[in-house]
């Protein structure tokens, strides 16, 4: 009997890992250059953290959470996203006393019980940032520019930035009224989920992916037309800062985002290559969330990028991720008696920081050479009884066959210099 990975999960195999590692390294670098510091939060939280944080009317909370009872009878949930956990941590660890803006970034896996489609998984990965304590639009533009910097440095082009404002609770009241009025005579022809949404939060109707509902939702009023003066000024501020940074964007009044915590700015980076609605990354402002989760009143803004979707985009743009080989020398062994010596030489070279491999399976000399060649290891040294007596080895550069001989007892540092210079 063999097993397969659960539906919606996948292995990240060694052949794919350099892309992941490069993305992780560049994302950490860019975040650090912007003054963001990494936070690591638990994989699961008390279920209420997400019910409160993400919002009871969202599809994520209503249908997609991996919730279970632990052995102590507590309800726990695997994180469906990072923001709620980061906010919980920000409050619990008293971070509001730190100088604002408190800027955090994370690289996490997340879990949603979703219908499988291209670019949609049940376990997926997010790179995200959250910034607390700054209410103006400049920081919204700052985190958007951080993403643009990340895409640039990874060699990604052609993603489109779409922005919108979904206002504050004050201007939203008038908008909800307009939505209720608009849907009142249509809701009976819409799906059962939308009927539920109509009662709980009419804006969530705009998330519906059913065709019969789409006919109506595409004609529904948009929040942008209902913004109060303060929200309008905020949105204008975002647009003019993006203009100043020469970051191109489209205003898309249709963006509402699928999570309940957003206020004012919302944005997405989209592409035609990544399947499900084409969203690589989504984010926005959540000025009421910290307070709603029991903290003081502190504004926040952030985003999360789907790493699988980002890498899918990179591959469709033919971005290469090859990293230089880490293993620099292959120590080929000629006899059983010299196997331990090969391992000792390899051990000494690794102590000096030189990546090194030797045979561990008793392979013939020929197949060892074949292996080293195939693995693209740039230098090979052959060790047999003669080398054991002379304590010298000839280091062969595979690209041109040139050789230099070194003592492996006294010349390790020279070997290192030779390898690094060639
Ligand atoms: P989200 O839009 O739910 O926002 O997710 C962000 C990104 O995660 C999406 O744009 C997508 O690339 C990726 N993603 C979401 N679900 C899946 C899935 N099932 N499979 C593959 N990728 C997926 C959030 O999670 C917010 N916490 C973002 C945020 C942070 N807003 C403010 N701060």
Boltz pocket constraint, residues with backbone or C-beta under 6 A from the ligand:
constraints:
  - pocket:
      binder: B
      contacts: [[A, 80], [A, 81], [A, 82], [A, 83], [A, 112], [A, 114], [A, 119], [A, 120], [A, 121], [A, 122], [A, 123], [A, 124], [A, 125], [A, 126], [A, 128], [A, 129], [A, 130], [A, 258], [A, 259], [A, 279], [A, 280], [A, 281], [A, 282], [A, 283], [A, 284], [A, 285], [A, 301], [A, 302], [A, 303], [A, 304], [A, 305], [A, 306], [A, 307], [A, 308], [A, 309]]
      max_distance: 6.0
